[in-house]
């Protein structure tokens, strides 16, 4: 018999005071968002969105995946619609 519960009958659950919850062991610490996942999210933004939802239960903070995906999409749009057309016109291509 467990000394923490002196009134416990063998084979029974321990008595609990009203409002107390059964003991649950602490969860193992979750890791942080991985560097390669963040870099991949920046290069391929859809990967960041997928990692954000898939890793939600495995990683403590999944927001960096989403932030990198948004940043990658914004940089891609800026390059495609602002910088590249000006470079092409400066080179004489149409």
One Martini backbone bead per residue (centre of mass of N, CA, C, O) as a GRO file, in nm:
protein
   94
    1UNK     BB    1   0.100   0.034   0.016
    2UNK     BB    2   0.055   0.366   0.011
    3UNK     BB    3   0.162   0.632   0.217
    4UNK     BB    4  -0.011   0.870   0.084
    5UNK     BB    5  -0.268   0.653   0.134
    6UNK     BB    6  -0.391   0.531   0.425
    7UNK     BB    7  -0.716   0.471   0.330
    8UNK     BB    8  -0.638   0.259   0.129
    9UNK     BB    9  -0.759   0.014  -0.070
   10UNK     BB   10  -0.676  -0.248  -0.221
   11UNK     BB   11  -0.762  -0.173  -0.565
   12UNK     BB   12  -0.807   0.127  -0.517
   13UNK     BB   13  -0.865   0.436  -0.549
   14UNK     BB   14  -0.781   0.721  -0.437
   15UNK     BB   15  -0.870   0.955  -0.230
   16UNK     BB   16  -1.046   1.267  -0.285
   17UNK     BB   17  -1.078   1.579  -0.280
   18UNK     BB   18  -1.268   1.821  -0.351
   19UNK     BB   19  -1.132   1.956  -0.656
   20UNK     BB   20  -0.947   1.729  -0.725
   21UNK     BB   21  -0.698   1.593  -0.922
   22UNK     BB   22  -0.537   1.374  -1.073
   23UNK     BB   23  -0.236   1.266  -1.120
   24UNK     BB   24  -0.008   1.409  -1.359
   25UNK     BB   25   0.240   1.382  -1.544
   26UNK     BB   26   0.464   1.550  -1.691
   27UNK     BB   27   0.538   1.675  -1.976
   28UNK     BB   28   0.741   1.679  -2.214
   29UNK     BB   29   0.939   1.877  -2.361
   30UNK     BB   30   0.924   2.096  -2.610
   31UNK     BB   31   1.035   2.200  -2.891
   32UNK     BB   32   1.160   2.383  -3.135
   33UNK     BB   33   1.184   2.533  -3.411
   34UNK     BB   34   1.344   2.449  -3.685
   35UNK     BB   35   1.576   2.571  -3.895
   36UNK     BB   36   1.508   2.407  -4.156
   37UNK     BB   37   1.204   2.469  -4.149
   38UNK     BB   38   1.232   2.776  -4.178
   39UNK     BB   39   1.391   2.783  -4.440
   40UNK     BB   40   1.188   2.614  -4.604
   41UNK     BB   41   0.950   2.816  -4.558
   42UNK     BB   42   1.082   3.050  -4.714
   43UNK     BB   43   1.126   2.903  -4.989
   44UNK     BB   44   0.851   2.721  -4.917
   45UNK     BB   45   0.557   2.834  -4.806
   46UNK     BB   46   0.375   2.576  -4.793
   47UNK     BB   47   0.553   2.432  -4.585
   48UNK     BB   48   0.489   2.623  -4.346
   49UNK     BB   49   0.188   2.562  -4.330
   50UNK     BB   50   0.215   2.261  -4.282
   51UNK     BB   51   0.400   2.273  -4.029
   52UNK     BB   52   0.211   2.434  -3.849
   53UNK     BB   53  -0.011   2.199  -3.831
   54UNK     BB   54   0.161   1.937  -3.778
   55UNK     BB   55   0.353   2.062  -3.526
   56UNK     BB   56   0.163   2.162  -3.292
   57UNK     BB   57   0.214   1.902  -3.084
   58UNK     BB   58   0.551   1.900  -3.100
   59UNK     BB   59   0.567   2.214  -3.075
   60UNK     BB   60   0.561   2.493  -2.892
   61UNK     BB   61   0.634   2.696  -3.150
   62UNK     BB   62   0.489   2.750  -3.483
   63UNK     BB   63   0.512   3.048  -3.592
   64UNK     BB   64   0.782   3.056  -3.755
   65UNK     BB   65   0.673   2.905  -3.999
   66UNK     BB   66   0.460   3.117  -4.080
   67UNK     BB   67   0.644   3.366  -4.096
   68UNK     BB   68   0.832   3.251  -4.315
   69UNK     BB   69   0.613   3.208  -4.529
   70UNK     BB   70   0.525   3.503  -4.551
   71UNK     BB   71   0.801   3.622  -4.618
   72UNK     BB   72   0.849   3.451  -4.875
   73UNK     BB   73   0.600   3.554  -5.029
   74UNK     BB   74   0.672   3.854  -5.029
   75UNK     BB   75   0.947   3.833  -5.168
   76UNK     BB   76   0.839   3.698  -5.423
   77UNK     BB   77   0.649   3.925  -5.511
   78UNK     BB   78   0.858   4.148  -5.528
   79UNK     BB   79   1.037   4.011  -5.739
   80UNK     BB   80   0.819   3.952  -5.965
   81UNK     BB   81   0.677   4.268  -5.975
   82UNK     BB   82   0.940   4.474  -5.932
   83UNK     BB   83   1.235   4.376  -6.004
   84UNK     BB   84   1.237   4.200  -6.267
   85UNK     BB   85   1.107   4.399  -6.473
   86UNK     BB   86   1.333   4.613  -6.443
   87UNK     BB   87   1.568   4.432  -6.528
   88UNK     BB   88   1.460   4.354  -6.809
   89UNK     BB   89   1.435   4.647  -6.920
   90UNK     BB   90   1.738   4.721  -6.876
   91UNK     BB   91   1.836   4.478  -7.077
   92UNK     BB   92   1.609   4.478  -7.329
   93UNK     BB   93   1.381   4.305  -7.258
   94UNK     BB   94   1.030   4.182  -7.338
   0.00000   0.00000   0.00000
